[in-house]
Each structure stands twice: as C-alpha cells, then as structure tokens.
Amino acid sequence: MDFTLPEELEAVRDSVRRFVHEVWEPVAAGYEESGAFPRAEIRRMGEAGFFGAAFPEELGGSAMGFLAVSVIAEELSCAAPELGYCMNLQAMTCPFTIFNWGEDRQIRAFVPDLIAGRRIGMFALTEPGGGSDPRTSIRTTARRAGDLYRLDGAKMFITFAHAADVGVLLARVPDAPGHGITAFIVEPRRHPGFRADGIRMSGLSWALRANAVFLEDFPVPVEHRLGEEGEGLKIALNALEYGRLTVSARLVGLARACTERAVAYAREREVGGRAIGRHQMVQERIADAVVAADAARLMAYRVGWAMDRGLPANRIAARAKYFATTAAKTAAAALFEVHGGYALADEYPVRKLRAYVDMLTVGEGTENVQRILIAEDALGFRDADRHPSRNRLRRPAGD
Ligand SMILES: Cc1cc2nc3c(=O)[nH]c(=O)nc-3n(C[C@H](O)[C@H](O)[C@H](O)COP(=O)(O)OP(=O)(O)OC[C@H]3O[C@@H](n4cnc5c(N)ncnc54)[C@H](O)[C@@H]3O)c2cc1C
C-alpha cells in the first residue's frame, strides 16, 4: 500500500495524460515549425477543466483546490513541459491574482474567459533591470491622465505576451504611496502601444515563448487598476507564492519525466553485453533521481494541502520550489549521463527536458532568491510567513 491521492485527482491526472497523447502530440511539431500560438488546444484544455481547480463554480471553475492544481501541473509538465506554462498563465498567476485581489466586476470580466481558455493570459513583472528584486528594478511608469493611466517602459521574459489578451502588469505610479508599484489588468491586443518581441531560447518552445515587451503611451483604464496605488508589490509577492505551487509541481513533473526516461534507457541500452543499468555508478544516479523526485513531489503536495486549508504557505512554497529545482537537476543529470552521446541528438528529448529544468530554476524566483528567503526565515531574521496570505478560494475558518 502506498500513499495515494483521492480517486478524483487520479482521474484528472489520467485525463491530462490522455489530452497530451491524443490532442497535443499530433500537432505539437506543426506549431513549433510555424511558431503559431496553439489557441485551439489551450481552449480545449480550458474546456476540459484543467485551469479551473482554484476557482469557484460560479466563475466556471471546479473548486477542486490547490492540490488538484499541483497534480495537473505535474502531469502536464511531465508529459509536455511546454504546456506547463499554461498552469501559471491560464490557471494561477494571472487569473488567480485577479480573483484574489480584484473587485467583483473585474473578476467577472476576466477570470471566466481565462480559465476557460477563451482568452490568453500573461503576468508581467520582470524588467530588463533585473527580476530578482522587483522593488528596485521596476522602472515602467504609469501616469494618470483623467480616466486612464498611460504606461511607458519595458518588460523582459514575458511568457505568452505575443498572444496575450489579458495580463497582470506591474508598473510604478509616480508619487504613489510606498514604492509606488501598482498592479494593472491590461489588454494588449485591444490598445495600441504594446509590442512583444519573441526571445529565441535553445531547447524551449517557440510557439509558447517568452518575449521582450515595449510599452509606449499604452493606455489602461482606471477601472482596470488591481488594488490600490502602491499595493502592487504586495500583490506581486502573493502571486509568486501561488506561482511557486505550480512551478514546484512542474519541476516535479520534469524530475519524473527525466527519471522515467533514464530508467527506461538504462534498462534497454547494452554496452559490452550488459545493460548499463547494471553498473553501480549508473545505479547511483538512478537512485538519487528516484528519491529526489519522490521527496520533491511530497513537498509540492504539502503546499497544495496547506493552501487548501487557507494556511500561510510562503515558507513551504519557497522550500518546495527550491528542493524541486534540486530534484529536477539531479534527474536531468542522470538522464544526460545514461544517454552518453545520444543526449546531444535532437531525436532524444534530453536537451529539451534540461532546458525546461533550467528555465524553471530561474522562473518564480532564482535559486539564490529562494535560498535567501529560506535561510533568513530559518535564522529568524525575516519570517517568511509574516504577511497575511490572501486566499479567496479557501479562507481559513473564522476569517
Ligand atoms: C523562459 C522564461 C520565462 C519567463 N517568464 C516570465 C513571465 O512570464 N513573467 C515575468 O515577470 N518574468 C518571467 N521570467 C523572468 C524570471 O522570473 C527572471 O528571469 C528571474 O526572476 C530572474 O531575473 P533576471 O533574469 O533578471 O536575473 P537577475 O535578477 O539579474 O539575477 C541574476 C543572478 O543574480 C542572482 N542574484 C540577484 N540578486 C541576488 C542577491 N541579492 N543575492 C544573491 N544572488 C542574487 C540571481 O539569483 C541570479 O542568479 C521568465 C524567465 C525565463 C527565462
């Protein structure tokens, strides 16, 4: 008997795997070649309910909860890492931030379409001046002019910006309280002054890409401000906490994908008349990968479990993300080693899996950013859960 998930989560896991096999795999190479954005398939994922687990039924969600988000993100990333981005932009960082911080009219205007896959989301925090410390690096300005804000500046590495209909974007309002950082709901395809230039990244998808974004006199109606002026940093940090749930799970999915492929290859590849998996040094790699993937998975589940109870989760989300990075790297190294020279051949997905591990190592806070958060908390310098955690799906009892 092993630790098991509830039956309905196992069923969701199966449906994700089936979707990738039956719907995505036949068309994936075509999208990669053309660079077109797979809107139809993302819509089908929305219709299948993959994005709605953290949202109430009246918005079109399933309210299955955050553990379900984790399970879906893990499975998607394991089977097709490029689709894993959707779990942030259609299911969590973009729509959940609007749901968690928005007014009712904003929630109703944007969330149902995002989680149904009818509109494409983005989350634009990072700037060319650095992603690790948004408090100091955000230079994009939002100047109030009557009923509009006018945005000028640049964002860097913004996933799906080339296709996004809706986004959460952070900019600085001059003279606003605190650091002036303010969150906005933006509609890039509706207004002029928004340009997205794709960034080519070795091993990563071109169809589902990250972009450099340029904003020039880009208008945002005042009613699309999310929260108050100066509240943006709090909103962004809260968004990253939930983003770390999906990113941890996506890393676990990658760790599993690498481990499963390493095991299969080490069993089948024979050198000198012996399967290479019979060699102790190969076994050491396999053992490290198997155990790391397992442990990372339990840590990711714990984050979902805590969020499902409305408990503060910043500390455990940072730890889960950090450890999942280590696990995925360990598994990717095992995969690379057992494949020998074939690891470099495009015919095998070894370099692709490694590229996604690298990407997620950086996204939602680099390793150093997690180390700082985790160590300062452990040392008692700065409590990682010092800010009340906002969670509108699961308010803690009595809240
Ligand atoms: C493919 C891809 C997709 C992305 N998608 C998005 C997206 O959709 N939206 C978004 O907003 N961002 C996105 N990002 C950006 C990502 O979150 C940033 O790359 C990340 O936060 C790091 O920022 P940076 O690259 O500017 O590195 P920097 O902040 O310049 O850091 C460089 C290095 O210095 C280290 N460092 C920095 N400060 C310290 C310190 N105080 N102590 C010790 N070490 C430090 C960092 O750990 C890092 O190793 C994406 C990135 C990639 C690669």
Ligand as a Chemical Component Dictionary entry (heavy atoms), coordinates in Angstrom:
data_LIG
# 
_chem_comp.id                   LIG 
_chem_comp.type                 NON-POLYMER 
_chem_comp.pdbx_formal_charge   0 
_chem_comp.three_letter_code    LIG 
# 
loop_
_chem_comp_atom.comp_id 
_chem_comp_atom.atom_id 
_chem_comp_atom.alt_atom_id 
_chem_comp_atom.type_symbol 
_chem_comp_atom.charge 
_chem_comp_atom.model_Cartn_x 
_chem_comp_atom.model_Cartn_y 
_chem_comp_atom.model_Cartn_z 
_chem_comp_atom.pdbx_ordinal 
LIG C1  C1  C 0 11.781 31.388 -20.204 1  
LIG C2  C2  C 0 11.471 32.401 -19.164 2  
LIG C3  C3  C 0 10.162 32.780 -18.950 3  
LIG C4  C4  C 0 9.856  33.779 -18.008 4  
LIG N1  N1  N 0 8.553  34.193 -17.863 5  
LIG C5  C5  C 0 8.296  35.277 -17.088 6  
LIG C6  C6  C 0 6.971  35.839 -17.057 7  
LIG O1  O1  O 0 6.042  35.343 -17.695 8  
LIG N2  N2  N 0 6.768  36.964 -16.310 9  
LIG C7  C7  C 0 7.772  37.541 -15.589 10 
LIG O2  O2  O 0 7.517  38.571 -14.945 11 
LIG N3  N3  N 0 9.030  37.041 -15.597 12 
LIG C8  C8  C 0 9.301  35.921 -16.330 13 
LIG N4  N4  N 0 10.576 35.398 -16.362 14 
LIG C9  C9  C 0 11.632 36.115 -15.663 15 
LIG C10 C10 C 0 12.197 35.390 -14.452 16 
LIG O3  O3  O 0 11.282 35.412 -13.396 17 
LIG C11 C11 C 0 13.511 36.135 -14.137 18 
LIG O4  O4  O 0 14.430 35.731 -15.139 19 
LIG C12 C12 C 0 14.039 35.837 -12.761 20 
LIG O5  O5  O 0 13.218 36.420 -11.789 21 
LIG C13 C13 C 0 15.470 36.352 -12.586 22 
LIG O6  O6  O 0 15.603 37.666 -13.031 23 
LIG P1  P1  P 0 16.826 38.044 -14.016 24 
LIG O7  O7  O 0 16.834 37.053 -15.108 25 
LIG O8  O8  O 0 16.678 39.467 -14.363 26 
LIG O9  O9  O 0 18.115 37.790 -13.145 27 
LIG P2  P2  P 0 18.808 38.847 -12.127 28 
LIG O10 O10 O 0 17.788 39.398 -11.211 29 
LIG O11 O11 O 0 19.632 39.764 -12.944 30 
LIG O12 O12 O 0 19.771 37.879 -11.329 31 
LIG C14 C14 C 0 20.950 37.312 -11.922 32 
LIG C15 C15 C 0 21.595 36.355 -10.928 33 
LIG O13 O13 O 0 21.984 37.078 -9.764  34 
LIG C16 C16 C 0 21.461 36.448 -8.613  35 
LIG N5  N5  N 0 21.100 37.444 -7.601  36 
LIG C17 C17 C 0 20.345 38.552 -7.763  37 
LIG N6  N6  N 0 20.183 39.206 -6.597  38 
LIG C18 C18 C 0 20.868 38.490 -5.666  39 
LIG C19 C19 C 0 21.089 38.620 -4.255  40 
LIG N7  N7  N 0 20.556 39.626 -3.541  41 
LIG N8  N8  N 0 21.851 37.691 -3.631  42 
LIG C20 C20 C 0 22.388 36.654 -4.316  43 
LIG N9  N9  N 0 22.201 36.464 -5.642  44 
LIG C21 C21 C 0 21.448 37.370 -6.304  45 
LIG C22 C22 C 0 20.212 35.709 -9.081  46 
LIG O14 O14 O 0 19.895 34.619 -8.233  47 
LIG C23 C23 C 0 20.641 35.254 -10.466 48 
LIG O15 O15 O 0 21.325 34.030 -10.366 49 
LIG C24 C24 C 0 10.891 34.362 -17.251 50 
LIG C25 C25 C 0 12.219 33.953 -17.444 51 
LIG C26 C26 C 0 12.510 32.988 -18.384 52 
LIG C27 C27 C 0 13.946 32.600 -18.598 53 
# 
loop_
_chem_comp_bond.comp_id 
_chem_comp_bond.atom_id_1 
_chem_comp_bond.atom_id_2 
_chem_comp_bond.value_order 
_chem_comp_bond.pdbx_ordinal 
LIG C1  C2  SING 1  
LIG C2  C3  SING 2  
LIG C2  C26 DOUB 3  
LIG C3  C4  DOUB 4  
LIG C4  N1  SING 5  
LIG C4  C24 SING 6  
LIG N1  C5  DOUB 7  
LIG C5  C6  SING 8  
LIG C5  C8  SING 9  
LIG C6  O1  DOUB 10 
LIG C6  N2  SING 11 
LIG N2  C7  SING 12 
LIG C7  O2  DOUB 13 
LIG C7  N3  SING 14 
LIG N3  C8  DOUB 15 
LIG C8  N4  SING 16 
LIG N4  C9  SING 17 
LIG N4  C24 SING 18 
LIG C9  C10 SING 19 
LIG C10 O3  SING 20 
LIG C10 C11 SING 21 
LIG C11 O4  SING 22 
LIG C11 C12 SING 23 
LIG C12 O5  SING 24 
LIG C12 C13 SING 25 
LIG C13 O6  SING 26 
LIG O6  P1  SING 27 
LIG P1  O7  DOUB 28 
LIG P1  O8  SING 29 
LIG P1  O9  SING 30 
LIG O9  P2  SING 31 
LIG P2  O10 DOUB 32 
LIG P2  O11 SING 33 
LIG P2  O12 SING 34 
LIG O12 C14 SING 35 
LIG C14 C15 SING 36 
LIG C15 O13 SING 37 
LIG C15 C23 SING 38 
LIG O13 C16 SING 39 
LIG C16 N5  SING 40 
LIG C16 C22 SING 41 
LIG N5  C17 SING 42 
LIG N5  C21 SING 43 
LIG C17 N6  DOUB 44 
LIG N6  C18 SING 45 
LIG C18 C19 SING 46 
LIG C18 C21 DOUB 47 
LIG C19 N7  SING 48 
LIG C19 N8  DOUB 49 
LIG N8  C20 SING 50 
LIG C20 N9  DOUB 51 
LIG N9  C21 SING 52 
LIG C22 O14 SING 53 
LIG C22 C23 SING 54 
LIG C23 O15 SING 55 
LIG C24 C25 DOUB 56 
LIG C25 C26 SING 57 
LIG C26 C27 SING 58 
# 
